[in-house]
Amino acid sequence: MRILFITSDYKTPDKGSNIYTDLAYTLHKKGHQIKVVVAEEKKNTKTTYLNEENEIPVLRVKTGNLYEVGLIEKGLTFLTVAKDLKKGIKKYFNEEKFDLILFQSPPLTMQSTVRWAMKKYHAKSYLMMKDIFPQNGLDIGLYTKANPMYLYFKIQEKKLYKTASKIGCMSQGNIDYLLDHNNFLEKDKLELFPNTAIIKNANQSKQEKKYIREKYGLKEDDVVAIFGGNFGKPQGLDFMLEVINKYQKNKQLKFVLIGKGTEKQKIYEIIKKKNIKNVLTFDYIPREEYEKLTRASDIGLIFLDHRFTIPNYPSKTLSYFESSLPIMAATDASTDYKDMIIKENCGFWSLSGDIKDYTKKFNKLIENESLRKKMGKNGRKYYEENCNVDLSVKILEQYMEDLKDV
């Protein structure tokens, strides 16, 4: 296949990897010709440029800022990103030929660029559905149904689904939700496309674990609960603070918080102001170090706002499973993510906001090392069997193969 991959989340090699870099690299290694176009925030680059990254041509197009910014700035970027991407593609890939336009959502307005590219290159498109927007913002009160921004994005959402030739969803819950709320969608347009990664050996010796813990101020016998990722409104972080407050006098437990997001500074300042001793906070550590620290931890934390009506599926789960960590998740009741945790016996789930149920289950993980190891092993098994990036490649290959028979 000749693939044009348009994305807003593609790490540079010095910052490690994510599900999108893993997918592109594996497609390349499988013999497919792939070129990547990245909506690169202006805070990260001064200009648009084309470079080779891990043997793949990557065009980083300077756009407005999308992450860790206010709603107005994010909205303005949504409105202009399509124009910026088209300009970059015309300049650098104008004479190329592509069979497939691979892209993700968000942002919704990416559909404008994709629709244009499909026409220009006479290609099909495949949408990797990672967020159901703007419903997610409506759920957590970022705007109302009467807000012009919401109304505009609802129009864009419909265009997005109609533009995509095929839509890959993270879970069956995602598929069911889209079909239930978009009566114009045909069932055969949607299929399961789970989050996947390159499967790595995450074994860590006792000596390595001890070294990493000492490096980050953790004791050998501490029970370490790690939260790595986005600190944003979708995470429902007020409940995270409630949990931390509940356990601040627990000398056996240490919380490790690492990531970025609009709510991070507020969370960190509250922890500092209250002088909570068993929480370690980090603005950023390199990906390789983050992986080592995750492997040296005992529990992986997931938090999502209890008000969500959409079935979210947190991607940070992969790093926890990779490191054989049991998961302690507090989410909304709508997601089928909880069903996976319960079925696979790879951790515990609690409704976000239910501190009584949460502490009851969290205590089991804190106090029982053999239970942590058993659940962590189950998570690793699920990861190896269901989250291998080769699965994603096969799904894309099968989609293009099926088109030959149409």
C-alpha positions in Angstrom: 0.0 0.0 0.0 0.9 3.6 -0.5 -0.3 5.4 2.6 -0.6 9.1 3.5 -0.9 9.2 7.3 -2.3 12.5 8.6 -2.1 12.9 12.4 -1.9 15.4 15.2 0.0 13.2 17.6 3.3 11.8 16.3 6.3 11.9 18.6 9.8 12.8 17.4 12.3 9.9 17.8 14.0 11.7 20.7 10.7 11.7 22.7 10.0 8.0 22.2 7.0 6.4 20.7 3.3 6.1 20.9 0.5 4.1 19.2 0.8 6.1 16.0 4.6 6.0 15.6 4.5 2.2 16.3 1.8 1.7 13.6 3.7 3.8 11.0 7.0 2.0 11.7 5.4 -1.4 11.5 3.6 -0.6 8.2 6.9 0.5 6.8 8.7 -2.7 8.0 5.9 -4.8 6.4 6.8 -3.3 3.1 4.2 -0.6 2.7 5.2 2.9 1.5 4.1 5.4 4.1 4.5 9.1 4.4 3.4 11.0 7.5 1.9 14.5 7.8 1.8 15.9 11.3 -0.1 18.9 12.6 2.8 20.2 14.6 1.9 22.9 17.2 3.6 26.2 16.7 5.0 26.1 20.3 7.1 23.1 19.1 8.4 24.3 15.8 9.3 27.6 14.1 8.6 26.3 10.6 7.2 23.5 8.4 9.8 20.9 7.5 10.2 17.5 6.0 12.6 15.0 7.6 13.2 11.3 7.8 12.4 9.8 11.1 13.0 6.1 11.7 13.3 5.5 8.0 9.9 7.2 7.3 9.4 10.6 5.6 7.6 12.8 8.1 6.3 16.3 7.2 5.7 18.4 10.2 3.4 21.2 9.4 3.4 24.3 11.6 -0.2 24.8 13.0 -1.8 26.5 15.9 -1.7 24.9 19.3 -4.0 22.0 20.2 -3.0 20.7 23.5 -2.6 22.3 27.0 -4.4 25.4 25.8 -7.7 27.0 26.5 -10.9 26.2 24.6 -10.8 29.3 22.5 -7.3 28.8 21.3 -8.0 25.1 20.6 -11.1 26.1 18.7 -9.2 28.6 16.5 -6.6 25.9 15.7 -9.4 23.5 14.7 -10.6 26.1 12.3 -7.3 26.7 10.6 -5.5 23.4 10.8 -7.0 22.0 7.6 -5.7 25.0 5.5 -2.2 24.6 7.0 -2.1 20.9 6.3 -3.3 21.2 2.7 -0.7 23.8 2.0 2.1 21.6 3.4 0.9 18.5 1.4 0.7 20.5 -1.8 4.2 21.8 -1.3 6.0 18.5 -0.4 3.8 15.6 -1.7 2.1 17.2 -4.7 3.3 14.6 -7.2 3.0 11.5 -4.9 0.5 8.7 -5.4 -1.4 7.2 -2.5 -3.9 4.3 -2.1 -5.1 5.1 1.4 -5.4 8.2 3.6 -5.0 7.1 7.2 -6.1 9.6 9.9 -7.3 10.0 13.4 -9.9 12.0 15.3 -9.6 14.4 17.0 -9.4 17.0 15.6 -12.7 16.8 13.7 -11.7 19.4 11.1 -9.1 17.0 9.8 -11.9 15.7 7.7 -11.6 18.7 5.4 -8.0 17.8 4.6 -8.8 14.1 4.2 -11.7 14.8 1.8 -9.5 17.0 -0.3 -6.6 14.4 -0.3 -9.0 11.6 -1.2 -10.1 13.5 -4.3 -6.6 14.6 -5.2 -5.0 11.2 -4.9 -8.2 9.1 -5.9 -7.7 7.3 -2.6 -9.9 5.7 0.1 -9.6 6.8 3.7 -9.5 5.0 7.1 -10.5 6.9 10.3 -9.0 5.7 13.6 -11.6 6.9 16.0 -10.0 7.9 19.3 -12.4 10.4 20.8 -16.1 11.1 20.3 -16.2 14.9 20.0 -18.0 17.2 20.7 -20.1 15.0 23.0 -17.2 14.5 25.4 -17.0 18.2 26.1 -20.8 18.4 26.5 -20.7 15.6 29.0 -18.3 17.4 31.3 -19.8 20.8 31.0 -17.3 22.6 28.7 -20.2 24.0 26.7 -24.0 23.6 26.3 -26.0 22.4 23.3 -26.9 26.0 22.6 -23.2 27.1 22.3 -22.3 28.0 18.7 -19.1 26.1 19.0 -20.9 22.9 19.9 -23.3 23.4 17.0 -20.4 24.0 14.6 -18.5 20.9 15.8 -21.7 18.7 15.5 -21.8 19.6 11.8 -18.1 18.8 11.5 -18.6 15.5 13.3 -21.2 14.4 10.7 -18.9 15.4 7.9 -16.1 13.4 9.5 -18.1 10.2 9.5 -19.4 10.7 6.0 -15.9 11.5 4.7 -14.2 8.3 6.1 -14.5 5.3 3.8 -14.0 3.1 6.9 -14.1 3.8 10.6 -12.0 1.8 13.1 -13.2 2.0 16.7 -11.3 1.2 19.9 -14.0 -1.0 21.3 -17.4 -2.6 20.7 -18.8 0.1 23.0 -17.5 2.8 20.6 -19.1 1.0 17.6 -22.5 0.7 19.4 -22.4 4.3 20.5 -21.7 5.7 17.0 -24.4 3.5 15.4 -27.0 4.5 18.1 -26.3 8.2 17.8 -25.8 8.5 14.0 -28.6 6.9 12.1 -27.0 7.7 8.8 -24.1 5.3 9.5 -24.2 1.9 8.0 -23.1 -1.0 10.3 -20.5 -2.3 7.8 -18.7 1.0 7.7 -17.5 0.5 11.2 -15.1 -2.2 12.6 -13.0 -2.9 15.7 -9.6 -1.3 15.5 -8.1 -1.5 19.1 -5.2 0.5 20.5 -2.1 -1.4 19.7 1.7 -1.1 20.2 5.0 -2.9 19.3 5.2 -5.6 21.9 8.3 -5.1 24.0 10.0 -7.2 26.6 9.4 -5.3 29.9 11.3 -7.5 32.3 13.2 -5.7 35.0 15.7 -7.2 37.4 15.5 -6.6 41.1 18.7 -4.6 40.9 17.4 -2.4 38.1 14.1 -1.8 39.9 16.0 -0.9 43.1 18.2 1.5 41.2 15.2 3.3 39.4 13.3 3.6 42.7 16.3 5.1 44.5 16.8 7.5 41.6 13.3 8.9 42.0 13.2 8.9 45.7 11.3 5.7 46.2 12.0 3.0 48.8 12.4 -0.7 47.9 9.3 -1.7 50.0 7.1 1.2 48.9 3.9 0.3 47.0 4.0 2.7 44.1 0.8 3.7 42.2 1.7 5.6 39.0 -0.4 7.9 36.9 1.2 8.9 33.6 -0.5 10.9 30.9 -2.9 13.7 30.5 -4.0 16.0 33.3 -7.1 17.4 31.7 -10.8 18.0 32.6 -11.8 14.6 31.0 -9.8 12.8 33.7 -12.1 14.1 36.5 -9.1 14.9 38.6 -11.1 16.2 41.6 -11.6 12.5 42.4 -7.9 11.8 42.1 -7.3 14.5 44.7 -10.0 12.9 46.9 -8.2 9.6 46.6 -4.8 11.2 47.4 -6.2 13.0 50.4 -7.7 9.7 51.7 -4.3 8.0 51.5 -2.0 10.9 52.5 -1.1 9.3 55.8 -0.5 5.9 54.4 3.3 5.4 54.8 3.3 2.2 52.7 1.8 3.9 49.6 3.5 6.4 47.2 1.8 8.1 44.3 3.8 9.1 41.3 2.3 11.6 38.9 3.8 12.4 35.5 2.3 14.2 32.5 0.9 17.3 31.0 -2.4 19.0 30.6 -4.5 22.0 31.4 -5.2 20.9 35.0 -1.7 19.7 35.9 -0.5 22.9 37.5 -3.6 23.2 39.7 -3.3 19.6 40.9 0.4 20.0 41.7 -0.1 23.3 43.5 -2.9 21.8 45.7 -0.6 18.8 46.6 2.2 21.2 47.4 0.0 23.6 49.4 -1.4 20.7 51.5 2.2 19.4 52.0 1.2 15.9 51.1 4.3 13.8 51.6 3.5 10.5 49.7 3.1 12.1 46.3 5.9 12.6 43.8 5.2 14.9 40.9 7.1 15.3 37.7 6.5 17.7 34.8 8.3 15.6 32.2 10.7 12.7 32.1 12.0 11.1 28.8 10.0 8.2 27.4 12.7 5.7 28.2 12.9 6.8 31.8 9.1 6.8 32.1 9.0 3.2 30.9 11.6 2.2 33.5 9.8 4.0 36.2 6.5 2.3 35.2 8.1 -1.1 35.3 9.4 -0.3 38.8 5.9 0.6 40.0 3.2 -1.7 41.4 -0.2 -0.2 40.3 -1.3 1.7 37.2 -3.9 4.4 37.9 -6.7 5.4 35.5 -9.1 8.3 36.2 -12.0 9.6 34.0 -14.9 11.9 34.8 -18.0 10.2 36.1 -20.3 12.3 33.8 -19.1 10.8 30.5 -21.8 9.1 28.4 -19.3 8.1 25.7 -17.3 4.9 26.0 -13.7 6.1 26.5 -10.8 3.6 26.3 -7.7 5.1 27.9 -4.6 4.5 25.8 -2.2 4.6 28.8 -3.6 1.2 29.6 -1.0 -0.2 27.1 2.0 1.0 29.0 0.5 -0.5 32.3 -0.1 -3.8 30.6 3.3 -3.8 29.0 4.8 -3.4 32.4 2.6 -6.1 34.0 0.9 -3.6 36.3 -2.6 -4.3 37.7 -5.0 -1.4 37.0 -7.0 0.6 39.5 -9.5 2.5 37.4 -12.1 5.1 38.3 -14.3 6.0 35.3 -17.8 6.7 34.2 -20.4 3.9 34.1 -20.9 4.1 30.3 -17.6 2.8 29.1 -17.0 -0.9 28.3 -13.4 -0.4 29.4 -14.6 -1.6 32.9 -16.0 -4.8 31.3 -12.5 -5.6 29.9 -10.9 -5.1 33.3 -13.4 -7.3 35.1 -13.4 -10.0 32.4 -9.7 -10.3 32.2 -9.2 -10.0 35.9 -6.4 -7.5 35.4 -7.3 -5.0 38.0 -10.2 -3.3 39.7 -12.8 -0.8 38.5 -14.9 1.7 40.5 -17.3 4.4 39.5 -15.5 7.7 39.7 -16.7 9.6 42.7 -17.5 6.5 44.8 -14.7 6.8 47.3 -16.0 4.0 49.5 -16.0 1.4 46.8 -12.7 2.7 45.4 -10.8 2.5 48.7 -12.2 -1.0 49.3 -10.7 -2.3 46.1 -7.6 -0.1 46.1 -6.8 -1.5 49.6 -6.8 -5.0 48.2 -4.1 -4.1 45.7 -2.0 -2.1 48.2 -2.0 -4.9 50.8 -1.7 -8.0 48.6 1.5 -8.3 46.6 0.5 -11.7 45.2 -2.8 -10.3 43.9 -1.0 -7.5 42.2 1.3 -9.9 40.5 -1.5 -12.2 39.4 -3.6 -9.3 37.9 -0.5 -7.7 36.4 0.3 -11.1 34.7 -3.2 -11.3 33.3 -2.9 -7.8 31.9 0.4 -8.6 30.2 -1.2 -11.7 28.7 -4.2 -9.7 27.3 -1.7 -7.1 26.0 0.3 -9.7 24.1 -2.8 -11.5 22.7 -4.9 -8.4 21.8 -2.7 -5.3 21.5 0.0 -6.3 19.1 0.4 -3.6 16.4 0.6 -6.4 13.8 -3.2 -6.7 14.4 -3.7 -3.1 13.3 -1.6 -3.7 10.2 -3.6 -6.8 9.3 -6.9 -4.9 9.7 -5.7 -2.2 7.3 -4.3 -4.7 4.8 -7.6 -6.7 4.9 -9.6 -3.5 4.3 -7.6 -2.6 1.2 -7.8 -6.3 0.0 -11.6 -6.3 0.4 -11.8 -3.2 -1.8 -10.4 -5.2 -4.7 -13.5 -7.4 -4.7 -15.9 -4.5 -4.8 
